[in-house]
Each structure stands twice: as structure tokens, then as C-alpha cells.
Amino acid sequence: MNPRGCAPAGRPGNRRAAELGSLLVGRGGEQAGPPPAWDGAGADDAGPGGASRWRPWMAIAWPSFLCSATAFLCLFAFVDPATLAVFDRRIEASREALYTMAFFALWTITAASSAMTYALLPGPEALR
């Protein structure tokens, strides 16, 4: 045993090694193989509230959120929102309101781009 009360790896008394070994060996004592490959069957069978119902939305929303956050940081690293003007008129809003409007405008643009990319992806039958 070492000073922390744990046996070195591979020696009796090591609880983590025993737990790992029980995960690698099946119930009957045989060595468990790799998990079966996912064939895509049943992806839409999750039912109401299932994960597959949200997958297309998250495939659009998450990358567009990351891209809009990056674009937002790059844009406002060089532009002060208090100096913005549209048709030679200053925008009368607080900085926070302008930051919010700009972020959601960028997110809408990048979400439209992600949605078009998602719509143009080939179906599952084309990938086989």
C-alpha cells in the first residue's frame, strides 16, 4: 500500500482496477467485445421528447452559436457600438442593447447558413 492507502495498479486491493476489470469482462466471465456498430436504425423511434427530435435543431443551433460568438468577439474588438450609425443617424440605444441586437443578428445569419448546409446534406441512404 502507498501512503494514501491505495494499492499500486494491478495488485490486489486496488478498487479501481477491480471495477475496470468488471467492466471489461461479461457476466458469464467471457471477455466482452466492442459495442455493436450503429446502423442508423431506430434513430427516429425515440418518440415524443426523444433525443432524435432535437438532433436536427442542435445540429443547426450549436455551430451557428459558436460562429456568431466568434464573429461577435471579432467585430466588437474593433468597433465601439456607441459610434454606430445607420444612414448617418446615430443609433439611440444603450451599449448592452446594441451588443444584444448585434449578437442575435449574427446568430440569425449563421443559423440560416447552418440550416442551408443541413438541408443540402445527403440523406442516410446516400451515405451507405
GUZANU-39537 format. One record per residue: residue number from 1; residue in three letters; x, y, z of N, C-alpha, C, CB in turn. Coordinates in steps of 0.05 Angstrom, whole numbers. Atoms other than C-alpha are relative to their C-alpha. Glycine has a CB too. Layout:
N
{NUM, "ALA", {X, Y, Z}, {X, Y, Z}, {X, Y, Z}, {X, Y, Z}}
...
END
This chain:
128
{1, "MET", {17, -24, 0}, {0, 0, 0}, {18, 25, 0}, {-19, 0, 24}}
{2, "ASN", {-15, -26, 0}, {23, 71, -14}, {-11, 17, 23}, {-3, 14, -27}}
{3, "PRO", {8, -17, -22}, {16, 128, 36}, {-30, 9, -1}, {17, 24, 1}}
{4, "ARG", {28, -8, 2}, {-54, 145, 10}, {-19, -23, 5}, {-6, 13, -27}}
{5, "GLY", {17, 23, -6}, {-80, 75, 26}, {-9, -15, -25}, {-24, 9, 16}}
{6, "CYS", {7, 13, 25}, {-84, 52, -46}, {22, -19, -8}, {-6, 20, -23}}
{7, "ALA", {-20, 19, 10}, {-51, -9, -75}, {8, 9, -28}, {-12, -29, 0}}
{8, "PRO", {-8, -7, 27}, {-10, 1, -138}, {-17, -15, -20}, {30, -7, -4}}
{9, "ALA", {17, 12, 21}, {-45, -15, -203}, {9, -28, -5}, {2, 17, -26}}
{10, "GLY", {-5, 28, 6}, {-51, -89, -218}, {5, -17, 24}, {24, -2, -18}}
{11, "ARG", {-4, 15, -24}, {-43, -110, -146}, {-27, -4, 14}, {20, 13, 19}}
{12, "PRO", {26, 4, -15}, {-98, -139, -100}, {-5, 23, 18}, {2, -26, 16}}
{13, "GLY", {8, -22, -18}, {-137, -87, -62}, {-5, 26, -15}, {21, 4, 21}}
{14, "ASN", {5, -25, 15}, {-140, -36, -118}, {-28, -1, -11}, {21, 2, -24}}
{15, "ARG", {28, 0, 7}, {-214, -20, -124}, {-4, 9, -29}, {-15, 18, 19}}
{16, "ARG", {4, -10, 28}, {-207, 19, -190}, {7, -21, -20}, {17, 25, -5}}
{17, "ALA", {-7, 22, 18}, {-172, -39, -224}, {-22, -21, 0}, {27, -12, 7}}
{18, "ALA", {22, 20, -1}, {-227, -86, -200}, {-24, 9, -15}, {-7, -7, 30}}
{19, "GLU", {24, -11, 14}, {-282, -40, -225}, {5, -1, -30}, {-6, 28, 9}}
{20, "LEU", {-6, 1, 28}, {-247, -34, -292}, {-1, -28, -11}, {28, 12, -5}}
{21, "GLY", {1, 28, 9}, {-239, -109, -297}, {-28, -10, -2}, {16, -17, 19}}
{22, "SER", {27, 9, 1}, {-312, -120, -282}, {-14, 12, -24}, {-15, 7, 25}}
{23, "LEU", {11, -12, 24}, {-329, -73, -339}, {9, -14, -26}, {6, 30, -2}}
{24, "LEU", {-11, 13, 23}, {-285, -110, -388}, {-8, -29, -3}, {30, 2, 0}}
{25, "VAL", {8, 28, 1}, {-310, -179, -370}, {-30, -2, 1}, {13, -17, 23}}
{26, "GLY", {29, 3, 1}, {-381, -200, -387}, {-10, -15, 25}, {-9, -15, -24}}
{27, "ARG", {12, 12, -23}, {-430, -230, -337}, {8, -30, 3}, {-30, 2, -1}}
{28, "GLY", {-7, 28, -1}, {-412, -301, -354}, {30, -5, 3}, {-10, -15, -24}}
{29, "GLY", {-28, 3, -3}, {-338, -289, -345}, {15, 2, -27}, {6, -26, 13}}
{30, "GLU", {-13, -2, 26}, {-324, -284, -420}, {8, 30, -5}, {-18, -10, -23}}
{31, "GLN", {-9, -27, 7}, {-287, -224, -448}, {-21, 14, -17}, {28, -1, -15}}
{32, "ALA", {20, -15, 15}, {-336, -171, -472}, {13, 12, -25}, {-12, 22, 18}}
{33, "GLY", {-11, -11, 25}, {-326, -149, -544}, {-7, 29, -3}, {-11, -16, -24}}
{34, "PRO", {6, -28, 4}, {-332, -80, -573}, {-30, 4, -3}, {14, 11, -25}}
{35, "PRO", {29, -5, 3}, {-402, -48, -574}, {-8, -3, -29}, {-8, 27, 11}}
{36, "PRO", {9, 3, 27}, {-443, -63, -635}, {0, 26, -15}, {-28, -13, -1}}
{37, "ALA", {-1, -24, 17}, {-437, -14, -693}, {-28, 11, -3}, {13, -5, -27}}
{38, "TRP", {26, -13, 4}, {-494, 36, -700}, {-6, -1, -30}, {0, 29, 11}}
{39, "ASP", {8, 2, 28}, {-531, 23, -764}, {-20, 21, -9}, {-11, -28, -6}}
{40, "GLY", {19, -22, 6}, {-577, 83, -761}, {-29, -8, 3}, {4, 8, -28}}
{41, "ALA", {28, 9, -3}, {-639, 40, -750}, {-10, 10, 27}, {-1, -31, -1}}
{42, "GLY", {12, -9, -25}, {-686, 68, -698}, {7, 28, 8}, {7, -19, 21}}
{43, "ALA", {-8, -27, -8}, {-658, 138, -699}, {-24, 18, 4}, {19, 12, -21}}
{44, "ASP", {24, -17, -3}, {-727, 168, -706}, {-21, -13, 17}, {-11, 7, -27}}
{45, "ASP", {20, 15, -16}, {-761, 118, -659}, {0, 9, 29}, {6, -29, -2}}
{46, "ALA", {-2, -9, -28}, {-746, 158, -596}, {-27, 9, 11}, {20, 21, 3}}
{47, "GLY", {26, -8, -9}, {-818, 182, -593}, {-1, 29, 8}, {-9, -17, 23}}
{48, "PRO", {3, -28, -8}, {-844, 247, -564}, {21, 7, 21}, {-28, 6, 11}}
{49, "GLY", {-20, -9, -19}, {-789, 285, -528}, {26, -15, -2}, {-11, -3, 28}}
{50, "GLY", {-24, 15, 3}, {-736, 238, -553}, {23, 16, -10}, {-5, -24, -18}}
{51, "ALA", {-24, -15, 8}, {-665, 258, -569}, {1, 4, -30}, {25, -15, 9}}
{52, "SER", {-2, -3, 29}, {-673, 247, -644}, {-17, 23, -10}, {-8, -26, -14}}
{53, "ARG", {17, -22, 8}, {-727, 300, -647}, {16, 27, 2}, {-25, 2, 18}}
{54, "TRP", {-15, -25, -4}, {-677, 354, -623}, {26, 0, -16}, {5, 4, 29}}
{55, "ARG", {-26, 2, 13}, {-617, 329, -662}, {3, 19, -24}, {5, -28, -10}}
{56, "PRO", {-3, -19, 22}, {-630, 370, -726}, {2, 29, 9}, {-23, -3, -20}}
{57, "TRP", {-1, -28, -10}, {-643, 433, -686}, {27, 6, 12}, {-23, 4, 20}}
{58, "MET", {-26, -5, -13}, {-579, 425, -646}, {22, -1, -21}, {5, -21, 21}}
{59, "ALA", {-20, 0, 21}, {-540, 409, -710}, {0, 27, -14}, {-6, -22, -20}}
{60, "ILE", {1, -26, 11}, {-562, 478, -733}, {7, 22, 20}, {-28, 6, -12}}
{61, "ALA", {-3, -21, -20}, {-563, 519, -669}, {28, 1, 13}, {-20, -4, 22}}
{62, "TRP", {-26, -1, -14}, {-498, 498, -636}, {23, 11, -17}, {7, -28, 10}}
{63, "PRO", {-22, -11, 16}, {-449, 510, -694}, {-5, 30, -6}, {3, -15, -25}}
{64, "SER", {6, -28, 6}, {-485, 575, -711}, {5, 18, 25}, {-29, 4, -10}}
{65, "PHE", {-6, -16, -24}, {-480, 598, -638}, {30, 4, 3}, {-11, -15, 25}}
{66, "LEU", {-29, -3, -3}, {-405, 584, -637}, {11, 20, -21}, {13, -27, -3}}
{67, "CYS", {-10, -18, 21}, {-394, 620, -703}, {-9, 29, 5}, {-11, -8, -28}}
{68, "SER", {9, -27, -6}, {-436, 680, -682}, {15, 12, 24}, {-30, 1, 5}}
{69, "ALA", {-16, -10, -23}, {-399, 685, -616}, {28, 9, -9}, {2, -21, 22}}
{70, "THR", {-26, -7, 11}, {-333, 685, -653}, {-1, 25, -16}, {12, -23, -17}}
{71, "ALA", {3, -24, 16}, {-357, 736, -703}, {-6, 25, 17}, {-22, -3, -21}}
{72, "PHE", {6, -22, -18}, {-385, 779, -647}, {25, 10, 14}, {-21, -9, 21}}
{73, "LEU", {-25, -8, -13}, {-319, 779, -610}, {19, 14, -19}, {14, -24, 13}}
{74, "CYS", {-18, -13, 20}, {-280, 796, -673}, {-11, 28, -8}, {3, -18, -24}}
{75, "LEU", {12, -25, 8}, {-329, 851, -692}, {4, 21, 21}, {-29, -4, -7}}
{76, "PHE", {-1, -21, -21}, {-332, 887, -626}, {27, 2, 14}, {-21, -7, 21}}
{77, "ALA", {-27, -6, -8}, {-258, 881, -614}, {10, 25, -13}, {19, -24, -6}}
{78, "PHE", {-9, -23, 16}, {-251, 936, -666}, {-21, 22, -2}, {8, -9, -27}}
{79, "VAL", {21, -19, 4}, {-319, 971, -666}, {-13, 7, 27}, {-22, -11, -20}}
{80, "ASP", {14, -9, -24}, {-349, 1013, -610}, {-30, 3, -7}, {12, 26, 11}}
{81, "PRO", {28, -2, 7}, {-425, 1004, -610}, {-12, 28, 4}, {-16, -20, 16}}
{82, "ALA", {10, -27, -5}, {-435, 1075, -585}, {5, 18, -24}, {13, 13, 25}}
{83, "THR", {-6, -16, 23}, {-406, 1102, -650}, {-14, -10, -26}, {30, 1, -5}}
{84, "LEU", {13, 11, 24}, {-450, 1061, -697}, {-22, 20, -10}, {-13, -27, 6}}
{85, "ALA", {20, -17, 13}, {-494, 1099, -746}, {-12, -14, -23}, {12, 28, -8}}
{86, "VAL", {14, 11, 23}, {-546, 1078, -797}, {-12, 23, -15}, {-23, -20, 10}}
{87, "PHE", {8, -22, 17}, {-558, 1126, -855}, {6, 27, 13}, {-31, -2, -7}}
{88, "ASP", {-10, -24, -13}, {-518, 1180, -819}, {-16, 8, 25}, {-1, 23, -20}}
{89, "ARG", {14, -5, -25}, {-561, 1174, -757}, {11, -19, 21}, {-31, -3, -3}}
{90, "ARG", {-10, 17, -22}, {-533, 1150, -691}, {-23, -16, 11}, {12, 17, 22}}
{91, "ILE", {20, 18, -12}, {-569, 1092, -660}, {-3, 7, 30}, {8, -30, -4}}
{92, "GLU", {6, -9, -28}, {-602, 1115, -595}, {-7, -25, 17}, {-22, 21, 1}}
{93, "ALA", {4, 23, -17}, {-594, 1053, -552}, {24, -4, 18}, {-6, -26, -16}}
{94, "SER", {-23, 5, -17}, {-550, 1030, -495}, {19, -19, -13}, {-10, -10, 28}}
{95, "ARG", {-20, 18, 10}, {-487, 992, -508}, {-9, -29, 2}, {27, 3, 14}}
{96, "GLU", {9, 28, -4}, {-517, 929, -478}, {-22, -8, -20}, {-11, -3, 29}}
{97, "ALA", {21, 6, 19}, {-578, 934, -523}, {12, -4, -28}, {-20, 23, -1}}
{98, "LEU", {-13, 4, 26}, {-533, 942, -584}, {16, -26, -2}, {19, 24, -6}}
{99, "TYR", {-14, 25, -1}, {-490, 884, -563}, {-20, -23, -4}, {16, -4, 27}}
{100, "THR", {20, 21, 1}, {-552, 841, -554}, {-12, -2, -28}, {-22, 5, 20}}
{101, "MET", {12, 1, 27}, {-583, 861, -621}, {20, -10, -20}, {-9, 28, -8}}
{102, "ALA", {-21, 9, 18}, {-517, 850, -657}, {5, -30, 2}, {26, 16, 4}}
{103, "PHE", {-4, 28, -3}, {-507, 782, -627}, {-22, -17, -12}, {3, -7, 30}}
{104, "PHE", {23, 15, 11}, {-577, 758, -645}, {-2, 3, -30}, {-26, 9, 13}}
{105, "ALA", {-1, -3, 29}, {-570, 787, -715}, {21, -19, -12}, {6, 29, -8}}
{106, "LEU", {-21, 18, 9}, {-504, 749, -724}, {-9, -29, 3}, {26, 5, 15}}
{107, "TRP", {9, 27, -4}, {-535, 686, -695}, {-21, -8, -21}, {-12, -4, 29}}
{108, "THR", {20, 6, 21}, {-594, 691, -744}, {13, -5, -26}, {-20, 24, -2}}
{109, "ILE", {-14, 3, 26}, {-547, 698, -803}, {15, -27, 0}, {20, 23, -5}}
{110, "THR", {-15, 25, 0}, {-503, 640, -782}, {-19, -24, 3}, {20, -1, 23}}
{111, "ALA", {19, 22, -2}, {-564, 597, -764}, {-12, -5, -28}, {-23, 7, 20}}
{112, "ALA", {10, 4, 28}, {-591, 609, -835}, {21, -15, -16}, {-6, 27, -13}}
{113, "SER", {-21, 14, 14}, {-524, 586, -862}, {2, -29, 8}, {27, 14, 5}}
{114, "SER", {0, 27, -10}, {-524, 524, -818}, {-24, -16, -10}, {2, -1, 30}}
{115, "ALA", {25, 13, 10}, {-596, 509, -838}, {2, -8, -29}, {-24, 18, 6}}
{116, "MET", {-3, 6, 28}, {-579, 513, -911}, {19, -23, -4}, {10, 24, -16}}
{117, "THR", {-19, 22, 1}, {-519, 467, -901}, {-14, -26, 8}, {24, 5, 18}}
{118, "TYR", {14, 23, -10}, {-563, 418, -862}, {-20, -10, -21}, {-15, 5, 26}}
{119, "ALA", {20, 8, 21}, {-616, 419, -917}, {13, -12, -24}, {-16, 25, -8}}
{120, "LEU", {-14, 10, 24}, {-564, 405, -971}, {15, -26, 5}, {19, 20, -10}}
{121, "LEU", {-14, 26, -6}, {-534, 344, -935}, {-15, -23, -13}, {1, -4, 31}}
{122, "PRO", {13, 23, 12}, {-547, 278, -969}, {-14, -16, 22}, {20, -17, -15}}
{123, "GLY", {15, 16, -19}, {-597, 231, -936}, {17, -24, 9}, {-26, -10, -12}}
{124, "PRO", {-15, 23, -10}, {-575, 169, -897}, {5, -22, -21}, {-14, -12, 24}}
{125, "GLU", {-3, 21, 21}, {-586, 124, -958}, {23, 6, -18}, {-25, -3, -16}}
{126, "ALA", {-22, -7, 17}, {-533, 163, -996}, {27, -5, 13}, {-2, 29, -8}}
{127, "LEU", {-25, 4, -15}, {-481, 152, -942}, {7, -30, 2}, {-3, 11, 28}}
{128, "ARG", {-6, 29, -2}, {-485, 75, -945}, {13, -10, -25}, {-25, -15, 5}}
END
